[in-house]
């Protein structure tokens, strides 16, 4: 059971309304009154009102003020929250007051968590424009990759805080990640910029108590009329930036809210997912709900005529965030965006992540051609990426690159039977992929007779090609079929923000 050691608490009346305001951490210089939302600065034993803070927006987080836990054996209490917004959407930074006087930041972004602490670069902090996304740099002798460089702004705050950027005023935020899973953040809201460093954590690892009860997390869905056909559209997840109309299948951009005119794009030739949206299934001991689906097409660079397709299901769990269930010709896999940035070899033939070397299997251009459901990034039909898929035994690693960012995902393969059973699908044959081939036991689908017929057909085709070459003197042409690996990753628009 996690519990924080007793601390000296400074309490004084709010200069705005007289309600009690508490400071549990000696490092906290600001606070937001929970009654009148006054922004308060502390100077010694004196409180001064600076203005009024916007109320926090509902993000359906399981965290709340005064929740307690342990990090690396040390107790802490969540005493404050800052809510930011950038080009990829909103995220929160919770202020964790430790019993030894230190203050950490527990960053929360689409169900992913990173605990960081104030750090030093060991040199002057370069200007934000010096950090180019995808470039590598050394920090204290360790290699880091620039994963994000974005304009962000504080939109609301709650509780007591060691820092408080100006409300609504944009500033640069840079993030770097290492192949060992470390995260280094630089906020340019102050002079000099503030640097933090840490790693990914899970709520279970933090042994958190005092979390919000499920009853308190009432899903208050947002509804509006589809701008294309007028049918009702419901948005259920707080972080949704794109949603599809269930009637006309239009993709609707809700990244700027749902008031006023909404941007949308119509879709034709809908693809039916094998697993219906809204389905719940248990994979690797965790219950997941299907909230989004996208179908994508790929082609090797320079060979756009020969395409292959695969599907990606966006799964959601309140404590684990988002993962991707990928359905490709070679089989099913479950992957999640990585916290760290794998180290890509100079020749791009391998990548190293968390001490494991992954070999390159496929490189290809990818394009999204159909989407359905809700997504935490602004997905659009026709969205293009350049992908690389790597493997190390059963482990999978995927890189997706756009002109603006590079994202990585890691995971492992799943058996077809496990996926079908997880979602209660009776027709398991429809789920069989590369993991259930001719030697895969029951329902293999190909007997010895079929194999013999296929071999005969192949020999006849070879004979035809040879005869054609002898007739006209040309070399002839055959296109070898490509066994696609599909995408093991999945796009992560929320990959920044720690």
N, C-alpha and C positions, 0 to 999 in steps of 0.2 A: 504494500500500500504506500503510495507516494504521499509525502507530507513535507511541507516546508518548515524549517526551523523558525521559532519566534523571531520577529524583527521589531525594531523600534519604528513605530508609526507616527508620522507627524500629521496632525489633524487641525484644520482651521476653517472658519466660515468662508463661504464663497463671497467675494466682493460684489457679485452681481445679485444674488438672491438670498444669501445667508445660509444656504444649505451646507452641511459639512463636506469638506474636500480632504481626501486622505493622500498622503505620500508614503508609500511603503519602502521605496528605494531612495537612498541618499543621492543617487545619480540623476533622479528625475528632476527636471527643471520646469516642465510644463504639465498641465493637467486640463481636462475638459470636465466641467461640472455636469454630473449626470442629470441634474434637474433643469437648469436653464441653458445648458450647452455653452456657457461662457468659456472662453479660452483664457487660462490663467497661467501666469509666469510666477515662479517662486524665486525670491531673492532673500536668502537667509530665513528669517521667521516671518517675512512679509509676503503676502499674496497680492498680485496686481492683475486686474482684468484687462485683457488686450482686445477683446472683441467677442464675436459669437462664431462658434464652429457649426458647420453643416451637420445634420444628423447622419449617423452611419446608415448605409443602405443595406437591405436584407440580402445576405449572401449565403444563407442556409449553412453556415459553417457549424461543425460540431463543437468548435471551440467557443469559449466565452470568458469574460473577465473573472478572475479569481480561481480558474481551473488550475490545478497543481499537478506537478509531475517530477520526473527525474531525468537528467541528462548526464550520462557517464558517471552515475552514482551521486550527483549533486542535486538536491531539491530546488525547485523553482516554482514561482507563481506567475501567472499571466496577469499583468497589471495595466496594460494599455494596448490599443490597436490603432494602426494607421492604415487607411484604405487609399490605394493609388489607382490610377488609370493610365494606360499607355496605348499604343497603336494596336496591340494584340488583345486588349481587354483589361479588366480590373484584377487586382490581387491585394492581399493584406499582409501587413507585418505586425505580429504580436510581440509586445515587449515582455520578456521573461526576466523577472527579478530573482536572482539566485541568493541562497542563504549566506554566501561568502561575499556579498556586495557587488558581484559582477552583474551586468545586464546583457542579455543576448536578444537576438531577434529571431523569432520563429516565423519564417515566411511561408505563406499559404497561397498556392496557385493551382486551381482546378484539382484539388485533392492531393497535391504533392506538397511535401513539407521539407524545409531546409532550416537548420539551426546555425546561425552565424554569430560571431562576436567581433567587436572592434579589432582592427588589425593595422599593421604598418606595411608599406611596400618596401621599405628599406631605401627608398630614393624619393625624389619629388614626383608627385602624381602628374603624369602627362595630361595635356588637354584631351577632352573627350574625342575630338576629331582625329586624334592619332590612333585610336583603336578601330581598326577595320574588321568588320564581321568576317570570321573565317581565318583571320591571321593568327599566328602564334607569337607568344612573347614569354620571356622568362621572368619569374617572380621568385626571389629568394632561391635561385638555382633550380626551380621547378618549372616545367613547360606548361603553359596555359593557352587555351584557344578562346578567342573573343566570340562569345555566343550571342550577344545582344548589345545594341547601342541605340537607345530609343529616347524620345522625348516623353517624359512622364509628368504627372501632376498629382498633388495630394488633393483628394476630394472630400475626406472626412476623417475624424479622429475621435477617440474615446479613451477615457481613463488617464493614467499618468504616463508621461513620455520623457525620455532623455533628449529628444530632438523633435522639432516641429517646423518643417518647411512651410513657406507661405502658402496659404490655401489657394488652390486654383492656378498657381504660378508654375509654368512648365520649367523643367530642368532636365539635364541629361543624366541618364542612368546607364552604366556600362556593366556588363557581366562577363566574367571569364570562367572557364571550366577546365579542369585537368582530366587526364585519362584515369586518374585514381578516384574520380568522383567528387573532388573538391570544387567548391563554388566560391568565387571571389567577386564581390560587388563594389562598385565605386559610384557614389551619389554626389553629383555636382551641385546640390542645392545650397551648399555652404562653401566658404573659402577658409582654409583649404578643403578639398573634397573629403568626404567620409568614406573610409574603406572598411569592409567587413569580410570575414572569411569563415567558411564552415563546410558542412556536408549534409547530405540528405538524411532524414530521419522518418520513422513511421510513428503513428499515434500509439500503437501497441508498444513500441520500443520505449517511448517516453513515459509509459505507465501512467497516463493521464487519468485523473479523477475530477469530478465536478464538471463533466461535459454536459452539453445541452441534452435534455431528454428528447426522445423521438417525438413526443407529443408537442414539444415546443417548436419542432421543425415542420410546421404545417405548410404543405405545398400550396402556395398562393399563385396559381397559374395566371398568366397574362393572356388575355384574348383580344383578337382584333379580326377584322374582315380582310380576306386575301385581296391585295390590290389588283390581282389579275382576274379572278372570277367571283369575288365577293363571298366565298364560302368562309365559315368560321375557322380560325387557326388558333390553336392553343400553344403557349410557350410555358413549359413546366420547370425547366432548370434555370436558376438565377443567372448562370454564366453563359447562356446561349447567345451566340452572335449570328447564327444562321439557322433557318428553319424552313421546312418544305410544306406546302399546302397539301393536305390529304386528298383534296378533290381534283385539282388540276396539275399537281406535282411541281408547281413553280417554286424556285428557290428564292427565299425572301431574306433580305439583309436586315437584321434587327440590332446591329451593332451600335446604332445611334438612338436606340429606344424605339418604341412602337407608336409614338405620336406622329401625326402628320403623314406625308407621303412616304411610302417604303419602296426601296429599290428592290426589284425582283427580276428574275429571268425564267422564262418558260422552258419546260423540258418535254421532249417527246420520247416515244419508245421506252416507257418505264421498264426497269428491270425488277423482277420480283425476288426479294430476298428469301432464302430458304428458311431463315429464322425470323419470324414476324417481329416488327418493332413493338416494344413494350414487354417482350418475353423476358422471363427471369430464369437464370440457370446457375448452377454452382460449378465453378472451374477452379481447380487447385485449392479446394476448401473454402472459396470465397463466393458469396452470392453476387451475381452481376445482372444488371438490367440492360437490355438492348435499347439504346436511345437514338442511334443514328446508323445509317448504312450508306456506303458509297461503292460504286463499281468503277473500276479504272482499267485503262488499256495501256499497254507498253509496247515498245519496239526498240530493237538495238539501234544505236546511232549509225546512220547511213543505210539502214534497212527498214524504212518506214512502211514498206508494203506488207511485211510479215509481222502481224500484231498478235498479241496474246492478252488475255484479260484475267482479272481476279477481283474479289470482293473483300471489303473491309467492314466489319461491324464495330461501331463505337459502343463500348460497354462502360457502365457507371456503377460505382459503389460509394456510399456516403463517406466511408473511412479510407478507402483506397484510391479514390479519384477515378481517372479514366484509363482504360487499356483498349487495345485493338485486337479483335479476333479476325484473323486473316484466312481467307479461303482461296487457295491457289491450286493449280494442277498437281503440284508436288505434295500437297497436304494442307492441314490446318496448323495454325500457330497462334500463340498468344504473346503479344509484345507490348511494351510500355516505353514511352519516351524516357531517355536516360537523363540523369542529373548531370553527370560528367560528360566531357567531350572526348570520345575515343581519339587516339593518335593515329592519323592516317599516314601510311608509309609514303616516302617520296614518289615511288612509282605507282601508288594507289592500288597495289596488288594485295595489300593486307592492311589490317587495322588492329590496334592493341587497345583493350579496355579492361580495367581492373586487373591487370596482370596477365590477361589471356590474349593470345594472338589469334585473330580470325582471318581466314583466307578468302579472297574475293571469289565469288561464284558468278555473279552477273552484274553487268552495267547496262542501263537502258533508260530511255526517255519515257516518262509516264504522264498520263492525262486522265483527269476525272471526267467521266461521261454520264454519270447519273448519281444523284444523291437523294436521300430521304431521311426524315427525322430531324433531330436537333444536333447542333455542333457548337463546341466552345471556341471555334475559330471561324472567320468569315469565309466559308467554303463556297466555291462557285463552280458551275459546270465549265469545263475547258481549262481548269487549273492545271498547270504543267510543272513538273519537277524533273530533275535528273537524279536517278537513283543508283545506288550501289548496294548489293546484298553480299554479306559475308557470313561465313559459318565456321564454327569450331566444334566438331562433333555434333551433339544435339542442340548446342547453343547457336542462336541466330543474332545477327547485328545488321542494321540497315541504316543507310544514310540517304537523306533527301535534301536536295539543294535547289534553291531558287535564287534569283538575283539579290534578294534581301536577307536571306538567312540560310543556315545549315542546321538541320535537325537530325538527331540520332535516336534510334529505338533499339531495344534488345529484348530477347525472349527466348522461347523454345517451342518446338513442335508439339502438337497434340494428336492423338489418334482420332480417326473419324468416329469410332464407336464412343469415345469419351465425349465428343462434342454433341453427338446425337442424344446420348443419354442425359447429358447435363441439362438440355432444354426440352427433354421429354418428347423427342421426335420418334415416332414409331417407324417411319419409312427410313431406316438407317442406310439402305443402299444409295439413297440420293446424296448422302454425306461422304461416301467413300471416295478417296482421292489417291494420291501416290503412295500413301502408307499402306494400301491394301491392294497390291499388284498381283500378278499371276501366281506368285508363290506365297501370297498372304493368307492362305487358309480359306475359311468359309467365305462364300460369296465373292470369290476371286473373279468370277465372270469369264475367265478364259481357260479352256481345257487344252489338252495336248492337240486335239483335232484342229481347234481354232489356230493354234500357233503354227501348225504345219501349213494351213491354208495361207496364213499371212506370209510365211517364208516363201511359198510358191509365188504369191503375187509380187513380192519384192524381186525375186529372180526374174520374173517376166518383165518387170519395169526396167531392170538393168539391161536385159537383152534388147528391149526396144531402143534404149538410149544408144547402145553400142551399134545397132543396125543403122540408126539415124546418122551417127557420126560417120560410118563407112560410106553411106550414100552421098552425103554432101560435103564431106571433108572437114566439116566444122567440128569443134570440140564438144558440141552439145552443152546443155545446161540442166542441172538438177538443183533444186532448193532443199537443203537438208532441214527437216523439221526441228524447231527449237523447243526444248522442254522448258517452259517458263518456270521460274521460281516465284513469280509474283512479287509483291512487295511485302517484306516481313515487318516493315516499319509502320508507316502511317504518319500523316501530317500532324504536326503539333504546333498550332499557332500560339499556344501558351507556353512555349518552351523557355521563354525568357523569364524575367522576374524571379529568378532563383527557383 
